């Protein structure tokens, strides 16, 4: 595969579209740490943008408004999401993707687009960038339709790399199978318990949010990481609920065992009778009732040299988390998806 030319204008800021979301805010932090100018683009301003960040808010995500907001930028990182509802995704995901890609195409800007792994469905074995696209959920089908839009724009000349991430785990991760607040609480509570969605013995792959943000910044700026249209972001070494709970227990240092509270598919289906979040989770239980292993060999072969994080690394990060003001158990700012 040929390497796409990256048309980043020297000195021009990198735009983060969806900057107030659970990953977008971390991308702004990473750009600031790297000394790169940034523009936060979204329907609302990030609640805690780093100093020096330019904020451009939109009444809605349409092509014209985005083109105006992105004018003068040199590259775009899109960290967009929608409320976690299949009907909303079916109605809104394709127009959202098309608007962002169209605005980038109009301005000739390279686009780095954050996505998930729902498009692969209940595939066996290690998921790689070459895995068949066979979604088995309504949300996965919506994501596949968005991918087809990006393919169409790429075929017309847009420089786009779709960065697929495993389920988020880490600071800021709230809309995920394992919210970070729950992980942090397991390192602090007097009677520690870790809620775990699905089988406690099924192997699952997570992507650490700090690494997701750092990788997106690098992909946006390094030609070597733009060698194809799809790239899996770095992952944490696969874990089970039991291995993560054990790591959290070791990180506590007080000898207390972190109990595992597994929420299996029958419980989720029963809860779906009265709970909308549970109803939305039912179709996704295939991810957590069986092994799901996401591979990141490609990005590592292209220059990502940091060793894979382990369950003990995650536990150490949780144990060292800074408590939020006025809370007995640490809580992290988890912005709504934009």
C-alpha positions in Angstrom: 0.0 0.0 0.0 1.2 3.5 -0.8 1.5 6.1 2.0 -1.0 8.9 1.6 0.6 12.3 1.4 -0.3 14.3 4.5 -1.2 17.8 3.6 -0.8 19.3 7.1 0.0 23.0 6.8 3.0 23.9 8.9 1.8 25.9 11.9 -1.9 25.4 11.1 -3.9 24.1 14.0 -5.4 20.6 14.2 -9.2 20.6 14.5 -10.8 18.2 16.9 -14.4 17.6 15.9 -16.4 16.4 18.8 -14.0 18.0 21.2 -16.3 17.9 24.3 -16.8 14.1 24.1 -15.1 11.5 26.2 -12.1 11.1 23.9 -12.1 14.5 22.2 -11.1 16.3 25.3 -8.2 14.0 25.8 -7.1 14.6 22.2 -7.0 18.3 23.0 -4.8 17.6 26.0 -2.5 15.5 23.9 -2.1 18.1 21.2 -1.3 20.7 23.9 1.3 18.4 25.4 2.8 17.9 22.0 3.0 21.7 21.5 0.6 21.6 18.6 -2.0 24.3 18.1 -5.6 23.1 18.2 -9.1 24.1 17.5 -12.0 22.5 19.4 -15.1 22.1 17.2 -18.5 21.0 18.5 -22.0 21.9 19.4 -20.8 23.0 22.8 -17.5 24.2 24.2 -15.3 21.7 26.1 -15.9 22.3 29.8 -12.1 22.3 30.6 -10.2 23.1 27.4 -6.5 23.6 27.8 -5.2 27.2 27.7 -4.6 28.5 24.2 -7.2 26.3 22.6 -9.5 28.0 20.0 -13.1 27.0 20.4 -15.6 27.1 17.5 -19.1 26.0 18.3 -21.7 25.0 15.7 -25.5 25.1 15.9 -25.5 21.7 14.1 -23.1 19.4 12.3 -23.7 20.1 8.6 -21.3 20.4 5.8 -21.5 24.2 5.4 -21.1 24.9 9.1 -18.2 22.5 9.4 -16.5 23.9 6.4 -16.6 27.3 8.0 -15.3 26.0 11.4 -12.5 24.0 9.8 -11.2 26.8 7.5 -7.6 27.6 8.4 -6.9 24.3 10.0 -4.3 21.9 8.7 -5.7 18.5 9.8 -8.9 17.1 11.4 -9.4 14.5 14.1 -13.0 13.4 14.4 -14.0 11.9 17.7 -17.8 12.0 17.2 -20.5 10.0 18.8 -24.3 9.9 19.2 -26.5 8.9 22.1 -26.3 5.2 22.6 -29.5 4.2 20.9 -29.8 2.1 17.7 -32.6 4.2 16.3 -30.6 7.4 16.7 -27.5 5.8 15.1 -29.6 4.5 12.2 -31.1 8.0 11.6 -28.1 10.2 12.3 -24.7 8.4 11.9 -24.5 8.5 8.1 -25.5 12.2 7.7 -23.0 13.1 10.5 -20.1 11.1 8.9 -21.0 12.5 5.4 -21.0 16.1 6.7 -17.5 15.8 8.3 -16.0 14.0 5.4 -17.5 16.4 2.9 -16.2 19.4 4.7 -12.7 17.9 4.9 -12.9 17.1 1.2 -14.0 20.6 0.3 -11.0 22.1 2.2 -8.5 19.4 1.2 -7.8 18.4 4.8 -6.6 15.0 5.9 -9.1 13.3 8.2 -8.4 11.0 11.1 -11.7 9.3 12.1 -12.2 7.5 15.3 -14.5 4.4 15.1 -15.2 1.3 17.0 -15.2 -2.4 16.2 -18.9 -3.0 15.9 -18.6 -3.6 12.1 -16.9 -6.9 12.7 -19.8 -8.5 14.5 -19.4 -11.8 16.4 -16.2 -12.8 14.5 -14.0 -15.6 15.7 -10.3 -15.3 16.3 -8.2 -12.1 16.6 -9.8 -9.1 14.9 -7.4 -7.5 12.4 -7.9 -4.7 9.9 -8.6 -7.4 7.3 -11.4 -9.1 9.2 -14.7 -9.4 7.3 -17.2 -6.7 7.9 -20.2 -8.6 9.2 -22.1 -6.6 11.9 -24.7 -8.5 13.8 -26.4 -5.6 15.5 -28.3 -2.5 14.4 -25.6 -0.3 15.8 -22.9 -2.2 13.9 -24.9 -1.9 10.7 -25.1 1.8 11.2 -21.4 2.0 11.7 -20.9 -0.1 8.5 -23.0 2.4 6.6 -20.8 5.2 7.9 -17.7 3.3 6.8 -19.2 3.1 3.3 -19.6 6.8 3.2 -16.0 7.3 4.1 -15.0 4.8 1.4 -16.9 6.8 -1.1 -15.2 10.1 -0.1 -11.8 8.3 -0.1 -12.5 7.1 -3.6 -13.1 10.7 -4.6 -9.7 11.7 -3.2 -10.2 12.4 0.5 -7.2 11.5 2.6 -8.9 9.6 5.5 -7.7 7.0 8.0 -10.3 5.2 10.1 -8.9 4.4 13.5 -10.9 1.6 15.1 -10.6 1.3 18.8 -11.6 -1.5 21.2 -13.9 -0.7 24.1 -12.7 2.3 26.0 -11.1 1.9 29.4 -9.5 4.8 31.3 -10.0 8.4 32.4 -13.1 10.0 30.8 -14.6 6.6 29.6 -18.2 6.6 30.7 -20.2 5.3 27.7 -18.5 1.9 27.6 -18.9 -1.7 28.9 -16.7 -0.8 32.0 -17.1 2.8 33.1 -13.8 4.2 34.6 -15.6 5.4 37.7 -16.4 1.8 38.6 -12.8 0.7 38.1 -11.5 3.6 40.3 -14.1 2.8 43.0 -12.8 -0.8 43.2 -9.4 0.6 44.3 -10.9 2.8 47.0 -14.1 1.4 48.4 -14.1 -0.3 51.8 -16.0 -3.2 50.3 -14.6 -3.3 46.8 -16.7 -4.7 43.9 -16.1 -4.6 40.2 -19.2 -4.7 38.0 -18.5 -6.8 34.9 -20.8 -7.0 31.9 -21.0 -10.5 30.5 -19.0 -13.7 31.3 -16.3 -13.2 33.9 -14.3 -15.8 32.1 -14.6 -14.4 28.5 -11.5 -12.7 27.3 -12.1 -9.0 26.3 -9.9 -6.3 24.7 -9.9 -2.7 25.9 -8.2 0.4 24.5 -6.8 2.8 27.2 -8.2 6.3 26.6 -4.9 8.1 27.0 -3.3 5.8 24.4 -6.3 6.3 22.1 -5.8 10.1 22.3 -2.1 9.9 21.8 -2.4 7.5 18.8 -5.0 9.7 17.1 -2.6 12.7 17.3 0.2 10.7 15.8 -1.9 9.2 13.0 -3.1 12.7 12.1 0.5 14.0 11.7 2.8 11.0 10.8 2.7 9.8 7.2 4.0 6.4 8.2 0.9 5.7 10.2 -1.4 6.6 7.3 -0.4 3.6 5.1 -4.0 2.4 4.8 -7.6 3.4 5.3 -8.1 1.4 8.4 -5.9 1.2 11.5 -6.5 -0.5 14.8 -5.4 1.7 17.8 -3.2 0.2 20.5 -4.9 -2.1 22.9 -4.5 -3.3 26.5 -3.4 -6.9 26.8 -6.7 -8.9 26.8 -8.2 -9.6 30.2 -11.1 -11.4 31.8 -13.2 -10.0 34.6 -11.4 -12.2 37.0 -7.9 -11.2 36.0 -8.8 -7.5 36.1 -10.4 -7.8 39.5 -7.3 -9.6 40.8 -5.1 -6.8 39.4 -7.2 -4.2 41.1 -6.9 -6.1 44.4 -3.1 -6.1 44.1 -3.1 -2.3 43.4 -5.0 -1.6 46.6 -2.2 -2.8 48.7 -4.5 -3.5 51.7 -5.1 -7.2 51.2 -8.8 -6.8 50.4 -10.1 -8.9 47.5 -12.1 -7.1 44.8 -15.3 -9.0 44.3 -16.6 -9.5 40.8 -20.3 -8.9 40.1 -21.0 -10.3 36.7 -24.1 -9.1 34.8 -24.9 -11.9 32.4 -27.1 -11.8 29.3 -30.2 -13.1 31.0 -30.0 -10.4 33.7 -29.6 -7.7 31.0 -32.5 -9.1 29.0 -34.7 -9.0 32.2 -33.6 -5.4 33.0 -34.4 -4.4 29.4 -38.1 -4.7 30.2 -37.8 -1.5 32.3 -34.5 0.0 31.4 -33.6 1.8 28.1 -29.8 1.4 28.6 -30.3 -2.3 29.2 -32.5 -2.6 26.0 -29.7 -1.0 24.0 -27.1 -3.3 25.5 -29.0 -6.6 24.7 -27.9 -6.7 21.1 -24.3 -6.0 22.1 -23.9 -8.8 24.6 -22.2 -11.0 22.0 -19.1 -8.8 22.7 -18.9 -9.8 26.3 -20.4 -13.3 26.6 -17.7 -14.7 24.4 -14.0 -13.9 23.7 -13.4 -10.7 21.8 -9.7 -10.1 21.0 -8.7 -7.0 18.9 -5.3 -7.0 17.3 -3.0 -4.0 17.1 0.0 -5.6 15.3 -0.3 -3.2 12.3 0.1 0.0 14.2 3.0 -1.5 16.2 4.7 -2.5 13.0 4.3 1.1 11.7 6.0 2.8 14.6 4.0 2.5 17.8 6.7 1.4 20.1 5.2 1.7 23.6 4.8 -1.8 25.2 1.3 -3.1 25.5 -0.4 -2.0 28.8 -1.4 -4.8 31.2 -4.2 -5.3 33.7 -1.7 -4.3 36.4 -0.9 -1.0 34.5 -4.7 -0.3 34.3 -5.0 -1.0 38.0 -2.1 1.3 38.9 -3.7 4.0 36.8 -7.0 3.6 38.6 -5.4 3.5 42.1 -3.5 6.7 41.4 -6.5 8.6 40.0 -7.1 12.0 41.5 -10.5 12.3 43.4 -12.9 14.8 42.1 -13.9 17.7 44.4 -16.4 16.8 47.0 -16.5 13.1 46.2 -15.7 10.2 48.5 -15.0 7.9 45.6 -13.0 9.5 42.6 -15.1 10.5 39.7 -13.8 11.7 36.3 -15.3 14.3 34.0 -17.1 12.1 31.4 -18.5 14.5 28.8 -21.6 13.6 26.9 -20.9 12.4 23.4 -21.3 15.2 20.9 
